[in-house]
Amino acid sequence: QVRLQESGPGLVKPSQTVSLTCTVSGGSITSNGYYWTWIRQPPGKGLEWIGNIGPSGSIDHSPSLKSRASISRDTSKKQFSLQLFSVTPEDTAVYYCARDRAFGGVDHWGQGTQVTVSS
């Protein structure tokens, strides 16, 4: 059974960097056919795709966040991470990590972690 668990700070100040980590158990983040993904949901809004990292380490970002988002991984720890730079209150959201199948959509989600940007 694949499980994903997000970790990170709950509260950050504007202009700071948010660093989130997703730890994966029960599966490999280098397996072909899966993309390890970050998604967020601001309060009262829909899901927003942030980006993903593929089995070979290739990275794709949302165009709207590309300049502020950085995705990386540590295969030895079975973790992948998101850094979001220069945050503003508009970055307040529940952040999810997920496993996205190359053909078939997301099949596993983390429980989500709240990130609040406030001074």
Order of alpha helices (4+ residues) and beta strands (2+ residues): beta-beta-beta-beta-beta-beta-beta-beta-beta-beta-beta
